[in-house]
Amino acid sequence: MSTDELITVEEAAIILNVTQYIVRKYINDKQLRAFKIGNGNPNQQGRHWRIYRSDLDAFVKHGSNMPEKSE
């Protein structure tokens, strides 16, 4: 079992300097590994994405073309 720090989509967006929408797009496009936590019913609110920091670091290291967040 990994002892990596878990981060939220919001935290990943800040680290990557992109919007939360872009982070979710990376996850949905299977470019960024993540998993859901929360209650067992995916149709109910309360399930949230979490990302291991090491997975985010690997994502950055492998040189994706990340669009910058517009302000």
PDB file of N, CA, C, O and CB in Angstrom:
ATOM      1  N   MET A   1       0.840  -1.176   0.000  1.00  0.00           N
ATOM      2  CA  MET A   1       0.000   0.000   0.000  1.00  0.00           C
ATOM      3  C   MET A   1       0.887   1.242   0.000  1.00  0.00           C
ATOM      4  O   MET A   1       1.914   1.286   0.678  1.00  0.00           O
ATOM      5  CB  MET A   1      -0.956  -0.004   1.215  1.00  0.00           C
ATOM      6  N   SER A   2       0.479   2.245  -0.765  1.00  0.00           N
ATOM      7  CA  SER A   2       1.259   3.463  -0.907  1.00  0.00           C
ATOM      8  C   SER A   2       1.038   4.383   0.286  1.00  0.00           C
ATOM      9  O   SER A   2      -0.051   4.430   0.858  1.00  0.00           O
ATOM     10  CB  SER A   2       0.898   4.181  -2.207  1.00  0.00           C
ATOM     11  N   THR A   3       2.080   5.108   0.650  1.00  0.00           N
ATOM     12  CA  THR A   3       1.960   6.096   1.715  1.00  0.00           C
ATOM     13  C   THR A   3       1.978   7.501   1.130  1.00  0.00           C
ATOM     14  O   THR A   3       2.196   8.472   1.854  1.00  0.00           O
ATOM     15  CB  THR A   3       3.089   5.928   2.744  1.00  0.00           C
ATOM     16  N   ASP A   4       1.748   7.615  -0.186  1.00  0.00           N
ATOM     17  CA  ASP A   4       1.711   8.907  -0.857  1.00  0.00           C
ATOM     18  C   ASP A   4       0.653   9.811  -0.252  1.00  0.00           C
ATOM     19  O   ASP A   4      -0.363   9.353   0.272  1.00  0.00           O
ATOM     20  CB  ASP A   4       1.454   8.726  -2.344  1.00  0.00           C
ATOM     21  N   GLU A   5       0.918  11.103  -0.338  1.00  0.00           N
ATOM     22  CA  GLU A   5      -0.069  12.105   0.034  1.00  0.00           C
ATOM     23  C   GLU A   5      -1.201  12.086  -0.990  1.00  0.00           C
ATOM     24  O   GLU A   5      -0.953  11.997  -2.193  1.00  0.00           O
ATOM     25  CB  GLU A   5       0.576  13.518   0.127  1.00  0.00           C
ATOM     26  N   LEU A   6      -2.427  12.168  -0.519  1.00  0.00           N
ATOM     27  CA  LEU A   6      -3.586  12.273  -1.408  1.00  0.00           C
ATOM     28  C   LEU A   6      -3.956  13.737  -1.560  1.00  0.00           C
ATOM     29  O   LEU A   6      -4.002  14.480  -0.580  1.00  0.00           O
ATOM     30  CB  LEU A   6      -4.793  11.452  -0.863  1.00  0.00           C
ATOM     31  N   ILE A   7      -4.221  14.148  -2.797  1.00  0.00           N
ATOM     32  CA  ILE A   7      -4.618  15.528  -3.020  1.00  0.00           C
ATOM     33  C   ILE A   7      -5.954  15.566  -3.757  1.00  0.00           C
ATOM     34  O   ILE A   7      -6.341  14.605  -4.422  1.00  0.00           O
ATOM     35  CB  ILE A   7      -3.532  16.288  -3.815  1.00  0.00           C
ATOM     36  N   THR A   8      -6.637  16.673  -3.627  1.00  0.00           N
ATOM     37  CA  THR A   8      -7.937  16.865  -4.259  1.00  0.00           C
ATOM     38  C   THR A   8      -7.761  17.416  -5.669  1.00  0.00           C
ATOM     39  O   THR A   8      -6.666  17.817  -6.065  1.00  0.00           O
ATOM     40  CB  THR A   8      -8.815  17.809  -3.419  1.00  0.00           C
ATOM     41  N   VAL A   9      -8.850  17.428  -6.412  1.00  0.00           N
ATOM     42  CA  VAL A   9      -8.839  18.041  -7.743  1.00  0.00           C
ATOM     43  C   VAL A   9      -8.486  19.522  -7.616  1.00  0.00           C
ATOM     44  O   VAL A   9      -7.724  20.052  -8.425  1.00  0.00           O
ATOM     45  CB  VAL A   9     -10.217  17.863  -8.451  1.00  0.00           C
ATOM     46  N   GLU A  10      -9.033  20.181  -6.616  1.00  0.00           N
ATOM     47  CA  GLU A  10      -8.741  21.601  -6.404  1.00  0.00           C
ATOM     48  C   GLU A  10      -7.248  21.820  -6.163  1.00  0.00           C
ATOM     49  O   GLU A  10      -6.652  22.725  -6.747  1.00  0.00           O
ATOM     50  CB  GLU A  10      -9.554  22.145  -5.217  1.00  0.00           C
ATOM     51  N   GLU A  11      -6.648  21.003  -5.312  1.00  0.00           N
ATOM     52  CA  GLU A  11      -5.214  21.140  -5.035  1.00  0.00           C
ATOM     53  C   GLU A  11      -4.378  20.856  -6.280  1.00  0.00           C
ATOM     54  O   GLU A  11      -3.394  21.548  -6.539  1.00  0.00           O
ATOM     55  CB  GLU A  11      -4.799  20.197  -3.901  1.00  0.00           C
ATOM     56  N   ALA A  12      -4.766  19.841  -7.047  1.00  0.00           N
ATOM     57  CA  ALA A  12      -4.046  19.519  -8.281  1.00  0.00           C
ATOM     58  C   ALA A  12      -4.133  20.678  -9.266  1.00  0.00           C
ATOM     59  O   ALA A  12      -3.150  21.001  -9.934  1.00  0.00           O
ATOM     60  CB  ALA A  12      -4.608  18.234  -8.920  1.00  0.00           C
ATOM     61  N   ALA A  13      -5.297  21.303  -9.358  1.00  0.00           N
ATOM     62  CA  ALA A  13      -5.474  22.442 -10.259  1.00  0.00           C
ATOM     63  C   ALA A  13      -4.550  23.594  -9.878  1.00  0.00           C
ATOM     64  O   ALA A  13      -3.972  24.246 -10.749  1.00  0.00           O
ATOM     65  CB  ALA A  13      -6.931  22.912 -10.246  1.00  0.00           C
ATOM     66  N   ILE A  14      -4.414  23.839  -8.600  1.00  0.00           N
ATOM     67  CA  ILE A  14      -3.522  24.901  -8.129  1.00  0.00           C
ATOM     68  C   ILE A  14      -2.080  24.561  -8.474  1.00  0.00           C
ATOM     69  O   ILE A  14      -1.344  25.412  -8.973  1.00  0.00           O
ATOM     70  CB  ILE A  14      -3.676  25.114  -6.606  1.00  0.00           C
ATOM     71  N   ILE A  15      -1.674  23.335  -8.214  1.00  0.00           N
ATOM     72  CA  ILE A  15      -0.302  22.902  -8.501  1.00  0.00           C
ATOM     73  C   ILE A  15       0.003  23.010  -9.992  1.00  0.00           C
ATOM     74  O   ILE A  15       1.084  23.451 -10.381  1.00  0.00           O
ATOM     75  CB  ILE A  15      -0.082  21.456  -8.021  1.00  0.00           C
ATOM     76  N   LEU A  16      -0.959  22.603 -10.827  1.00  0.00           N
ATOM     77  CA  LEU A  16      -0.757  22.598 -12.277  1.00  0.00           C
ATOM     78  C   LEU A  16      -1.042  23.953 -12.925  1.00  0.00           C
ATOM     79  O   LEU A  16      -0.737  24.160 -14.100  1.00  0.00           O
ATOM     80  CB  LEU A  16      -1.634  21.545 -12.910  1.00  0.00           C
ATOM     81  N   ASN A  17      -1.624  24.867 -12.162  1.00  0.00           N
ATOM     82  CA  ASN A  17      -2.018  26.180 -12.671  1.00  0.00           C
ATOM     83  C   ASN A  17      -3.034  26.057 -13.814  1.00  0.00           C
ATOM     84  O   ASN A  17      -2.923  26.722 -14.844  1.00  0.00           O
ATOM     85  CB  ASN A  17      -0.782  26.955 -13.147  1.00  0.00           C
ATOM     86  N   VAL A  18      -4.014  25.195 -13.601  1.00  0.00           N
ATOM     87  CA  VAL A  18      -5.121  25.016 -14.543  1.00  0.00           C
ATOM     88  C   VAL A  18      -6.418  25.016 -13.746  1.00  0.00           C
ATOM     89  O   VAL A  18      -6.397  25.060 -12.516  1.00  0.00           O
ATOM     90  CB  VAL A  18      -4.966  23.687 -15.374  1.00  0.00           C
ATOM     91  N   THR A  19      -7.535  24.968 -14.443  1.00  0.00           N
ATOM     92  CA  THR A  19      -8.827  24.918 -13.752  1.00  0.00           C
ATOM     93  C   THR A  19      -9.124  23.495 -13.273  1.00  0.00           C
ATOM     94  O   THR A  19      -8.510  22.532 -13.731  1.00  0.00           O
ATOM     95  CB  THR A  19      -9.959  25.419 -14.680  1.00  0.00           C
ATOM     96  N   GLN A  20     -10.074  23.384 -12.345  1.00  0.00           N
ATOM     97  CA  GLN A  20     -10.511  22.070 -11.884  1.00  0.00           C
ATOM     98  C   GLN A  20     -11.137  21.287 -13.034  1.00  0.00           C
ATOM     99  O   GLN A  20     -11.014  20.063 -13.095  1.00  0.00           O
ATOM    100  CB  GLN A  20     -11.512  22.209 -10.720  1.00  0.00           C
ATOM    101  N   TYR A  21     -11.803  21.986 -13.940  1.00  0.00           N
ATOM    102  CA  TYR A  21     -12.391  21.329 -15.114  1.00  0.00           C
ATOM    103  C   TYR A  21     -11.311  20.609 -15.921  1.00  0.00           C
ATOM    104  O   TYR A  21     -11.512  19.476 -16.359  1.00  0.00           O
ATOM    105  CB  TYR A  21     -13.124  22.361 -16.006  1.00  0.00           C
ATOM    106  N   ILE A  22     -10.171  21.262 -16.115  1.00  0.00           N
ATOM    107  CA  ILE A  22      -9.073  20.664 -16.889  1.00  0.00           C
ATOM    108  C   ILE A  22      -8.531  19.433 -16.170  1.00  0.00           C
ATOM    109  O   ILE A  22      -8.249  18.423 -16.814  1.00  0.00           O
ATOM    110  CB  ILE A  22      -7.936  21.694 -17.119  1.00  0.00           C
ATOM    111  N   VAL A  23      -8.380  19.500 -14.851  1.00  0.00           N
ATOM    112  CA  VAL A  23      -7.898  18.334 -14.096  1.00  0.00           C
ATOM    113  C   VAL A  23      -8.876  17.174 -14.266  1.00  0.00           C
ATOM    114  O   VAL A  23      -8.456  16.040 -14.498  1.00  0.00           O
ATOM    115  CB  VAL A  23      -7.721  18.682 -12.585  1.00  0.00           C
ATOM    116  N   ARG A  24     -10.164  17.445 -14.152  1.00  0.00           N
ATOM    117  CA  ARG A  24     -11.162  16.375 -14.343  1.00  0.00           C
ATOM    118  C   ARG A  24     -11.116  15.824 -15.765  1.00  0.00           C
ATOM    119  O   ARG A  24     -11.325  14.629 -15.977  1.00  0.00           O
ATOM    120  CB  ARG A  24     -12.579  16.897 -14.031  1.00  0.00           C
ATOM    121  N   LYS A  25     -10.845  16.685 -16.733  1.00  0.00           N
ATOM    122  CA  LYS A  25     -10.718  16.224 -18.117  1.00  0.00           C
ATOM    123  C   LYS A  25      -9.519  15.288 -18.252  1.00  0.00           C
ATOM    124  O   LYS A  25      -9.620  14.252 -18.910  1.00  0.00           O
ATOM    125  CB  LYS A  25     -10.574  17.425 -19.083  1.00  0.00           C
ATOM    126  N   TYR A  26      -8.389  15.635 -17.639  1.00  0.00           N
ATOM    127  CA  TYR A  26      -7.221  14.742 -17.652  1.00  0.00           C
ATOM    128  C   TYR A  26      -7.578  13.390 -17.041  1.00  0.00           C
ATOM    129  O   TYR A  26      -7.172  12.343 -17.546  1.00  0.00           O
ATOM    130  CB  TYR A  26      -6.037  15.379 -16.884  1.00  0.00           C
ATOM    131  N   ILE A  27      -8.338  13.424 -15.955  1.00  0.00           N
ATOM    132  CA  ILE A  27      -8.744  12.178 -15.292  1.00  0.00           C
ATOM    133  C   ILE A  27      -9.678  11.376 -16.204  1.00  0.00           C
ATOM    134  O   ILE A  27      -9.469  10.181 -16.416  1.00  0.00           O
ATOM    135  CB  ILE A  27      -9.441  12.481 -13.934  1.00  0.00           C
ATOM    136  N   ASN A  28     -10.688  12.024 -16.732  1.00  0.00           N
ATOM    137  CA  ASN A  28     -11.662  11.329 -17.589  1.00  0.00           C
ATOM    138  C   ASN A  28     -11.040  10.805 -18.875  1.00  0.00           C
ATOM    139  O   ASN A  28     -11.468   9.778 -19.401  1.00  0.00           O
ATOM    140  CB  ASN A  28     -12.810  12.258 -17.930  1.00  0.00           C
ATOM    141  N   ASP A  29     -10.027  11.510 -19.383  1.00  0.00           N
ATOM    142  CA  ASP A  29      -9.311  11.073 -20.594  1.00  0.00           C
ATOM    143  C   ASP A  29      -8.222  10.050 -20.282  1.00  0.00           C
ATOM    144  O   ASP A  29      -7.483   9.621 -21.169  1.00  0.00           O
ATOM    145  CB  ASP A  29      -8.692  12.276 -21.299  1.00  0.00           C
ATOM    146  N   LYS A  30      -8.134   9.665 -19.003  1.00  0.00           N
ATOM    147  CA  LYS A  30      -7.159   8.674 -18.531  1.00  0.00           C
ATOM    148  C   LYS A  30      -5.716   9.118 -18.762  1.00  0.00           C
ATOM    149  O   LYS A  30      -4.832   8.295 -18.996  1.00  0.00           O
ATOM    150  CB  LYS A  30      -7.397   7.341 -19.224  1.00  0.00           C
ATOM    151  N   GLN A  31      -5.491  10.432 -18.693  1.00  0.00           N
ATOM    152  CA  GLN A  31      -4.145  10.982 -18.761  1.00  0.00           C
ATOM    153  C   GLN A  31      -3.551  11.118 -17.360  1.00  0.00           C
ATOM    154  O   GLN A  31      -2.334  11.079 -17.183  1.00  0.00           O
ATOM    155  CB  GLN A  31      -4.156  12.344 -19.475  1.00  0.00           C
ATOM    156  N   LEU A  32      -4.420  11.277 -16.375  1.00  0.00           N
ATOM    157  CA  LEU A  32      -4.005  11.443 -14.990  1.00  0.00           C
ATOM    158  C   LEU A  32      -4.731  10.399 -14.152  1.00  0.00           C
ATOM    159  O   LEU A  32      -5.960  10.337 -14.154  1.00  0.00           O
ATOM    160  CB  LEU A  32      -4.300  12.891 -14.474  1.00  0.00           C
ATOM    161  N   ARG A  33      -3.975   9.590 -13.445  1.00  0.00           N
ATOM    162  CA  ARG A  33      -4.549   8.531 -12.615  1.00  0.00           C
ATOM    163  C   ARG A  33      -5.172   9.131 -11.356  1.00  0.00           C
ATOM    164  O   ARG A  33      -4.562   9.961 -10.682  1.00  0.00           O
ATOM    165  CB  ARG A  33      -3.471   7.487 -12.239  1.00  0.00           C
ATOM    166  N   ALA A  34      -6.386   8.702 -11.054  1.00  0.00           N
ATOM    167  CA  ALA A  34      -7.096   9.170  -9.864  1.00  0.00           C
ATOM    168  C   ALA A  34      -8.138   8.126  -9.488  1.00  0.00           C
ATOM    169  O   ALA A  34      -8.412   7.207 -10.259  1.00  0.00           O
ATOM    170  CB  ALA A  34      -7.763  10.568 -10.107  1.00  0.00           C
ATOM    171  N   PHE A  35      -8.708   8.271  -8.314  1.00  0.00           N
ATOM    172  CA  PHE A  35      -9.752   7.350  -7.877  1.00  0.00           C
ATOM    173  C   PHE A  35     -10.769   8.120  -7.056  1.00  0.00           C
ATOM    174  O   PHE A  35     -10.487   9.199  -6.534  1.00  0.00           O
ATOM    175  CB  PHE A  35      -9.159   6.171  -7.059  1.00  0.00           C
ATOM    176  N   LYS A  36     -11.951   7.546  -6.953  1.00  0.00           N
ATOM    177  CA  LYS A  36     -13.028   8.192  -6.211  1.00  0.00           C
ATOM    178  C   LYS A  36     -13.130   7.627  -4.802  1.00  0.00           C
ATOM    179  O   LYS A  36     -12.926   6.436  -4.569  1.00  0.00           O
ATOM    180  CB  LYS A  36     -14.360   8.025  -6.944  1.00  0.00           C
ATOM    181  N   ILE A  37     -13.448   8.511  -3.879  1.00  0.00           N
ATOM    182  CA  ILE A  37     -13.721   8.106  -2.502  1.00  0.00           C
ATOM    183  C   ILE A  37     -15.117   8.599  -2.148  1.00  0.00           C
ATOM    184  O   ILE A  37     -15.660   9.469  -2.828  1.00  0.00           O
ATOM    185  CB  ILE A  37     -12.642   8.673  -1.504  1.00  0.00           C
ATOM    186  N   GLY A  38     -15.687   8.061  -1.111  1.00  0.00           N
ATOM    187  CA  GLY A  38     -17.001   8.505  -0.660  1.00  0.00           C
ATOM    188  C   GLY A  38     -17.955   7.339  -0.560  1.00  0.00           C
ATOM    189  O   GLY A  38     -17.544   6.184  -0.452  1.00  0.00           O
ATOM    190  N   ASN A  39     -19.256   7.662  -0.598  1.00  0.00           N
ATOM    191  CA  ASN A  39     -20.247   6.602  -0.444  1.00  0.00           C
ATOM    192  C   ASN A  39     -20.226   5.681  -1.653  1.00  0.00           C
ATOM    193  O   ASN A  39     -19.671   6.038  -2.692  1.00  0.00           O
ATOM    194  CB  ASN A  39     -21.652   7.195  -0.247  1.00  0.00           C
ATOM    195  N   GLY A  40     -20.809   4.532  -1.535  1.00  0.00           N
ATOM    196  CA  GLY A  40     -20.711   3.505  -2.560  1.00  0.00           C
ATOM    197  C   GLY A  40     -21.568   3.705  -3.793  1.00  0.00           C
ATOM    198  O   GLY A  40     -21.414   2.966  -4.766  1.00  0.00           O
ATOM    199  N   ASN A  41     -22.461   4.672  -3.787  1.00  0.00           N
ATOM    200  CA  ASN A  41     -23.349   4.876  -4.923  1.00  0.00           C
ATOM    201  C   ASN A  41     -22.825   6.020  -5.786  1.00  0.00           C
ATOM    202  O   ASN A  41     -22.891   7.176  -5.369  1.00  0.00           O
ATOM    203  CB  ASN A  41     -24.791   5.168  -4.449  1.00  0.00           C
ATOM    204  N   PRO A  42     -22.302   5.726  -6.985  1.00  0.00           N
ATOM    205  CA  PRO A  42     -21.719   6.786  -7.819  1.00  0.00           C
ATOM    206  C   PRO A  42     -22.744   7.784  -8.337  1.00  0.00           C
ATOM    207  O   PRO A  42     -22.365   8.828  -8.867  1.00  0.00           O
ATOM    208  CB  PRO A  42     -21.000   6.174  -8.983  1.00  0.00           C
ATOM    209  N   ASN A  43     -24.041   7.487  -8.195  1.00  0.00           N
ATOM    210  CA  ASN A  43     -25.081   8.406  -8.645  1.00  0.00           C
ATOM    211  C   ASN A  43     -25.458   9.438  -7.590  1.00  0.00           C
ATOM    212  O   ASN A  43     -26.258  10.336  -7.854  1.00  0.00           O
ATOM    213  CB  ASN A  43     -26.302   7.634  -9.047  1.00  0.00           C
ATOM    214  N   GLN A  44     -24.893   9.314  -6.417  1.00  0.00           N
ATOM    215  CA  GLN A  44     -25.183  10.257  -5.347  1.00  0.00           C
ATOM    216  C   GLN A  44     -23.981  11.157  -5.129  1.00  0.00           C
ATOM    217  O   GLN A  44     -22.841  10.786  -5.405  1.00  0.00           O
ATOM    218  CB  GLN A  44     -25.555   9.520  -4.046  1.00  0.00           C
ATOM    219  N   GLN A  45     -24.268  12.357  -4.624  1.00  0.00           N
ATOM    220  CA  GLN A  45     -23.173  13.251  -4.280  1.00  0.00           C
ATOM    221  C   GLN A  45     -22.402  12.653  -3.117  1.00  0.00           C
ATOM    222  O   GLN A  45     -22.921  11.818  -2.376  1.00  0.00           O
ATOM    223  CB  GLN A  45     -23.694  14.670  -3.930  1.00  0.00           C
ATOM    224  N   GLY A  46     -21.175  13.082  -2.968  1.00  0.00           N
ATOM    225  CA  GLY A  46     -20.371  12.592  -1.870  1.00  0.00           C
ATOM    226  C   GLY A  46     -19.184  11.780  -2.346  1.00  0.00           C
ATOM    227  O   GLY A  46     -18.330  11.409  -1.541  1.00  0.00           O
ATOM    228  N   ARG A  47     -19.113  11.497  -3.640  1.00  0.00           N
ATOM    229  CA  ARG A  47     -17.946  10.803  -4.183  1.00  0.00           C
ATOM    230  C   ARG A  47     -17.031  11.860  -4.789  1.00  0.00           C
ATOM    231  O   ARG A  47     -17.465  12.694  -5.584  1.00  0.00           O
ATOM    232  CB  ARG A  47     -18.358   9.714  -5.253  1.00  0.00           C
ATOM    233  N   HIS A  48     -15.781  11.814  -4.408  1.00  0.00           N
ATOM    234  CA  HIS A  48     -14.831  12.843  -4.820  1.00  0.00           C
ATOM    235  C   HIS A  48     -13.557  12.193  -5.341  1.00  0.00           C
ATOM    236  O   HIS A  48     -13.121  11.161  -4.831  1.00  0.00           O
ATOM    237  CB  HIS A  48     -14.512  13.795  -3.649  1.00  0.00           C
ATOM    238  N   TRP A  49     -12.970  12.804  -6.356  1.00  0.00           N
ATOM    239  CA  TRP A  49     -11.701  12.320  -6.891  1.00  0.00           C
ATOM    240  C   TRP A  49     -10.565  12.633  -5.934  1.00  0.00           C
ATOM    241  O   TRP A  49     -10.538  13.686  -5.298  1.00  0.00           O
ATOM    242  CB  TRP A  49     -11.423  12.938  -8.265  1.00  0.00           C
ATOM    243  N   ARG A  50      -9.623  11.695  -5.842  1.00  0.00           N
ATOM    244  CA  ARG A  50      -8.370  11.906  -5.126  1.00  0.00           C
ATOM    245  C   ARG A  50      -7.239  11.430  -6.026  1.00  0.00           C
ATOM    246  O   ARG A  50      -7.390  10.493  -6.810  1.00  0.00           O
ATOM    247  CB  ARG A  50      -8.357  11.156  -3.746  1.00  0.00           C
ATOM    248  N   ILE A  51      -6.115  12.098  -5.889  1.00  0.00           N
ATOM    249  CA  ILE A  51      -4.950  11.833  -6.734  1.00  0.00           C
ATOM    250  C   ILE A  51      -3.750  11.645  -5.816  1.00  0.00           C
ATOM    251  O   ILE A  51      -3.528  12.443  -4.906  1.00  0.00           O
ATOM    252  CB  ILE A  51      -4.703  12.997  -7.768  1.00  0.00           C
ATOM    253  N   TYR A  52      -2.979  10.592  -6.055  1.00  0.00           N
ATOM    254  CA  TYR A  52      -1.729  10.447  -5.320  1.00  0.00           C
ATOM    255  C   TYR A  52      -0.750  11.497  -5.834  1.00  0.00           C
ATOM    256  O   TYR A  52      -0.631  11.712  -7.041  1.00  0.00           O
ATOM    257  CB  TYR A  52      -1.143   9.004  -5.471  1.00  0.00           C
ATOM    258  N   ARG A  53      -0.056  12.141  -4.913  1.00  0.00           N
ATOM    259  CA  ARG A  53       0.901  13.182  -5.305  1.00  0.00           C
ATOM    260  C   ARG A  53       1.948  12.621  -6.268  1.00  0.00           C
ATOM    261  O   ARG A  53       2.357  13.311  -7.202  1.00  0.00           O
ATOM    262  CB  ARG A  53       1.591  13.780  -4.059  1.00  0.00           C
ATOM    263  N   SER A  54       2.380  11.393  -6.057  1.00  0.00           N
ATOM    264  CA  SER A  54       3.383  10.796  -6.947  1.00  0.00           C
ATOM    265  C   SER A  54       2.833  10.632  -8.365  1.00  0.00           C
ATOM    266  O   SER A  54       3.588  10.751  -9.330  1.00  0.00           O
ATOM    267  CB  SER A  54       3.843   9.432  -6.399  1.00  0.00           C
ATOM    268  N   ASP A  55       1.534  10.360  -8.510  1.00  0.00           N
ATOM    269  CA  ASP A  55       0.923  10.274  -9.840  1.00  0.00           C
ATOM    270  C   ASP A  55       0.882  11.646 -10.507  1.00  0.00           C
ATOM    271  O   ASP A  55       1.106  11.761 -11.712  1.00  0.00           O
ATOM    272  CB  ASP A  55      -0.497   9.689  -9.744  1.00  0.00           C
ATOM    273  N   LEU A  56       0.596  12.678  -9.727  1.00  0.00           N
ATOM    274  CA  LEU A  56       0.603  14.030 -10.279  1.00  0.00           C
ATOM    275  C   LEU A  56       2.015  14.428 -10.694  1.00  0.00           C
ATOM    276  O   LEU A  56       2.211  15.026 -11.752  1.00  0.00           O
ATOM    277  CB  LEU A  56       0.041  15.035  -9.257  1.00  0.00           C
ATOM    278  N   ASP A  57       3.002  14.095  -9.856  1.00  0.00           N
ATOM    279  CA  ASP A  57       4.399  14.395 -10.188  1.00  0.00           C
ATOM    280  C   ASP A  57       4.823  13.682 -11.467  1.00  0.00           C
ATOM    281  O   ASP A  57       5.516  14.264 -12.302  1.00  0.00           O
ATOM    282  CB  ASP A  57       5.325  13.990  -9.031  1.00  0.00           C
ATOM    283  N   ALA A  58       4.411  12.428 -11.625  1.00  0.00           N
ATOM    284  CA  ALA A  58       4.738  11.669 -12.840  1.00  0.00           C
ATOM    285  C   ALA A  58       4.056  12.290 -14.053  1.00  0.00           C
ATOM    286  O   ALA A  58       4.646  12.349 -15.131  1.00  0.00           O
ATOM    287  CB  ALA A  58       4.317  10.187 -12.692  1.00  0.00           C
ATOM    288  N   PHE A  59       2.829  12.749 -13.889  1.00  0.00           N
ATOM    289  CA  PHE A  59       2.096  13.409 -14.966  1.00  0.00           C
ATOM    290  C   PHE A  59       2.851  14.648 -15.443  1.00  0.00           C
ATOM    291  O   PHE A  59       2.985  14.876 -16.645  1.00  0.00           O
ATOM    292  CB  PHE A  59       0.677  13.791 -14.499  1.00  0.00           C
ATOM    293  N   VAL A  60       3.341  15.444 -14.496  1.00  0.00           N
ATOM    294  CA  VAL A  60       4.095  16.652 -14.832  1.00  0.00           C
ATOM    295  C   VAL A  60       5.431  16.284 -15.476  1.00  0.00           C
ATOM    296  O   VAL A  60       5.836  16.898 -16.463  1.00  0.00           O
ATOM    297  CB  VAL A  60       4.325  17.515 -13.572  1.00  0.00           C
ATOM    298  N   LYS A  61       6.106  15.297 -14.923  1.00  0.00           N
ATOM    299  CA  LYS A  61       7.436  14.910 -15.400  1.00  0.00           C
ATOM    300  C   LYS A  61       7.426  14.429 -16.844  1.00  0.00           C
ATOM    301  O   LYS A  61       8.380  14.661 -17.586  1.00  0.00           O
ATOM    302  CB  LYS A  61       8.005  13.828 -14.515  1.00  0.00           C
ATOM    303  N   HIS A  62       6.352  13.761 -17.241  1.00  0.00           N
ATOM    304  CA  HIS A  62       6.311  13.193 -18.583  1.00  0.00           C
ATOM    305  C   HIS A  62       5.874  14.205 -19.632  1.00  0.00           C
ATOM    306  O   HIS A  62       5.539  13.839 -20.758  1.00  0.00           O
ATOM    307  CB  HIS A  62       5.387  12.006 -18.610  1.00  0.00           C
ATOM    308  N   GLY A  63       5.879  15.473 -19.257  1.00  0.00           N
ATOM    309  CA  GLY A  63       5.750  16.562 -20.212  1.00  0.00           C
ATOM    310  C   GLY A  63       4.452  16.689 -20.968  1.00  0.00           C
ATOM    311  O   GLY A  63       4.455  16.758 -22.197  1.00  0.00           O
ATOM    312  N   SER A  64       3.348  16.722 -20.259  1.00  0.00           N
ATOM    313  CA  SER A  64       2.095  16.967 -20.968  1.00  0.00           C
ATOM    314  C   SER A  64       2.037  18.441 -21.367  1.00  0.00           C
ATOM    315  O   SER A  64       2.707  19.279 -20.764  1.00  0.00           O
ATOM    316  CB  SER A  64       0.864  16.575 -20.088  1.00  0.00           C
ATOM    317  N   ASN A  65       1.253  18.744 -22.358  1.00  0.00           N
ATOM    318  CA  ASN A  65       1.034  20.128 -22.765  1.00  0.00           C
ATOM    319  C   ASN A  65      -0.173  20.653 -22.014  1.00  0.00           C
ATOM    320  O   ASN A  65      -1.308  20.544 -22.479  1.00  0.00           O
ATOM    321  CB  ASN A  65       0.831  20.249 -24.309  1.00  0.00           C
ATOM    322  N   MET A  66       0.081  21.218 -20.858  1.00  0.00           N
ATOM    323  CA  MET A  66      -1.013  21.667 -20.004  1.00  0.00           C
ATOM    324  C   MET A  66      -1.359  23.111 -20.333  1.00  0.00           C
ATOM    325  O   MET A  66      -0.481  23.972 -20.279  1.00  0.00           O
ATOM    326  CB  MET A  66      -0.643  21.523 -18.511  1.00  0.00           C
ATOM    327  N   PRO A  67      -2.601  23.400 -20.670  1.00  0.00           N
ATOM    328  CA  PRO A  67      -2.985  24.789 -20.923  1.00  0.00           C
ATOM    329  C   PRO A  67      -2.940  25.582 -19.630  1.00  0.00           C
ATOM    330  O   PRO A  67      -3.279  25.064 -18.566  1.00  0.00           O
ATOM    331  CB  PRO A  67      -4.391  24.867 -21.551  1.00  0.00           C
ATOM    332  N   GLU A  68      -2.527  26.824 -19.719  1.00  0.00           N
ATOM    333  CA  GLU A  68      -2.482  27.660 -18.525  1.00  0.00           C
ATOM    334  C   GLU A  68      -3.877  28.147 -18.181  1.00  0.00           C
ATOM    335  O   GLU A  68      -4.726  28.332 -19.053  1.00  0.00           O
ATOM    336  CB  GLU A  68      -1.532  28.851 -18.724  1.00  0.00           C
ATOM    337  N   LYS A  69      -4.092  28.349 -16.892  1.00  0.00           N
ATOM    338  CA  LYS A  69      -5.384  28.811 -16.405  1.00  0.00           C
ATOM    339  C   LYS A  69      -5.552  30.284 -16.782  1.00  0.00           C
ATOM    340  O   LYS A  69      -4.655  31.089 -16.535  1.00  0.00           O
ATOM    341  CB  LYS A  69      -5.507  28.609 -14.860  1.00  0.00           C
ATOM    342  N   SER A  70      -6.681  30.639 -17.372  1.00  0.00           N
ATOM    343  CA  SER A  70      -6.946  32.044 -17.679  1.00  0.00           C
ATOM    344  C   SER A  70      -7.540  32.710 -16.451  1.00  0.00           C
ATOM    345  O   SER A  70      -8.294  32.089 -15.702  1.00  0.00           O
ATOM    346  CB  SER A  70      -7.899  32.187 -18.901  1.00  0.00           C
ATOM    347  N   GLU A  71      -7.205  33.955 -16.249  1.00  0.00           N
ATOM    348  CA  GLU A  71      -7.668  34.654 -15.051  1.00  0.00           C
ATOM    349  C   GLU A  71      -8.746  35.632 -15.365  1.00  0.00           C
ATOM    350  O   GLU A  71      -9.249  36.307 -14.467  1.00  0.00           O
ATOM    351  CB  GLU A  71      -6.537  35.360 -14.375  1.00  0.00           C
TER     352      GLU A  71
END
